Amino acid sequence: MARYLGPKSKIARKFGDPIYGPDKSFEKKNYPPGQHGTNKRRKKTSEYGIQLKEKQKAKYTYGILEKQFLNLFKKASRSKGITGEVLLQLLESRLDNVVYRFGIAPTRNGARQLVSHCHITVNDIVVNIPSYTVKADDIVGVREKSKSLEVITSSLESARYANVSWLEWDRDKLKGKFLNVPEREEIPENIKERLIVELFSK
């Protein structure tokens, strides 16, 4: 599956959750998309279908491909700790997600583009790999030449910075510190990771 570039509200309605952030269209039509809307009779979803839907939801939320997701799951299953929680921690530690959480970009797709175009640094070194794993005490910032980019300044001015316990942002220097890997209860995403683990365990 290639990255989804179509209507985001449609995907949010499919999962019944505003996975791309506040969405007025989703709020108006908080039911699955389709020709018959709420009147369509839908078959009961199987256990496999529920598990698959949760995996797809996680992939769309973090904007990653099937192979990337599978590799992350394998890495999580080899790590100490609860596999599902470790999986979410690995997703949250991706550089593109950290850039998004800091508010440097308004969306994860936008954050991925900024990283790919060499606008982001980690410990003052330019990193252009969106899947780069940020570690505790790493400093993520905007490259000096890129600090005046309109897409970055407008995103930061919107004050969309996610005030989460594992990140610390310095608005003056346009740099932030990744304090530690977040605990599961700190991650705000509405994802049932247990279902994903059950799916891959079959």
N, C-alpha and C positions, 0 to 999 in steps of 0.2 A: 504494500500500500504506500503510495506516494503521500507527501504531506498534503493535508486538506487545505485548499485555498478558496473553497466556496463559502456560502452564507453561514456565518457562525451561529446565528440565532436558530437556524434549522437543527444544527448539531446539539445546541443547548436544549431545545425542545425534545429532541430524540432521547436524551438522557434525563430529562426532567430536572435539570440543574444548570444554573448559569455558570458553566465551567470557564467561560472566557471573561468573566467579570460582570458588572452591572449591565443589564440589557433590557431596555424599555420594550423592545419587541417581544422578548421572552415573557416579560411580566404581563403583557396584553394577551399573549397566546400561550399560556402555561399548560399546554397539552401536546401530545405527539404530532409531528407534521404529517400531512397526507391529505388526500382529496376530501375525505369524509370527516376529518377533524375528530371531534369528541364522539361523534355518532357511530364511528366505525367499530364493529365488533372485532375484538382482538383475541386471538387464541392465548391460552395460558402459556406463559413462557416456561420452557424446561429449565431444569437445574443448570444444564450446560449453557443454555442461552443466557441465563442470569450472570453466570461466571464470565462468559465471553463479553457480555455488555459492560461489565465492570472493568475488564482489561482494556476494552476499546475506549472507555471513558477516561482511564488513566493516560492512555496514549494521546488522545486528543487534548487533554488538559495540559500535558507537558510538551506536546508537539513533537513527539519522536516516532520513529519508524518501527516496524515490527521486529526487524533484526536487532536494532539497538535495544529495544525493550527486552527481547529474549536474552541478549548478552548481559544486561543489567540484572535480570532475574537469576541467571546462572551465577553471577558474581555474588548476589545477595544470598543465594542458597549455600555458597561455599564459606560465607562469613559467619562469625559468631553472632548469636542473637536470634531473634525471631525474624524469619525470612521476609515476611510481608512488611514489617517495620523497617528493616534494613533496605528493602527495595525503595520505599518512599524516601528514606534518608539519602540514598544514592541519587534519586531524581532531584531532590531539593539541593543537592551539592553540585549539580551541573552548573557550569559557568553561566550559561544563558539564563537559567532560572534565577541565579543569584543577582544578575544584572537586572532582571525583571523585578525581583523583590525590592531592590534598592530604589526602584522608580526611575532608573536611567532610561528605560524604554517603557512605553505604555502597555506592551503585550510581550509574550514570550517569543512570538515570531519576530517582533521588532528587535528584541534583545539578541536573538540569534543572528540577525543581520548585522547589528552593530559589532558583535564579536567577530563575525566572518570578515568584515571590512576593516579589521585592525583598529577599532576605536577604543578597545578595552585593554586595560593592563591588569596583571596579577603580580603583586610585589614589584611594581614599576617596570615590568617586562611585558611587552605586547604579546597577547595570546589570541590567536584567531581560530581556536577550536571550541565550538559551542559545548561539546560534550566533556570538556576538560573538568576534572573533579577538583573542586575547591576544598582546601583542607583548613583545619582549625588555625586561626591566627593569620591566615592569608589576607592581604589587603587588595581589594578589587577597586579599581578606579577608572576614570575616563582619561584617555591619553591627552596630553597637554594640547596638542594641535586640534583635538576634537571637541574641546570644552565649549566652543562657541557654536557648535552645530545646532540648528534650530530644533531638530527632532529631539535632541537631548535636553536642551534648555526648556522647551515647552513641556516635556514630560515631567521634569523636575519641578517646574513651576506649578504643575497641577496638584502637587502635594499628594501623590499617589503612593508614596513610600510606605511599604508594609511594615508597620511597627511590630516586629517580631523579636522574640528574646534572643535569638541566635545571631542577629545582625546588628551592627552599630555603624551608622552613617554620619559622615562629616560633610555637611552641606557646603561649607566654605572651600574645602579642598577637593570636593567631588570625589571622595574616596570613602570606602566603607570596609569594615573589618568583619570577616566571617569568624565569629567567636567560637562556635562549636557546632557539631552535628546536632540537629534538633531532635528532641524526643517526639514520639508519635503524637502525644496529646497536644504538642505545640504546633503541629502542621495543620493549617486551616483547611486543606483540601478535603472535600467530602468523598473520600474513596474508601471502599471496603476491601482492603488489601487481602483479607482472608480468602475472599472469593477468587482472587487472582492466583493465590498460592494453590488453592484447590484445583483450579483449571489446569495449571502446569503440572500438577502432581498426578494427573490421570495417565 
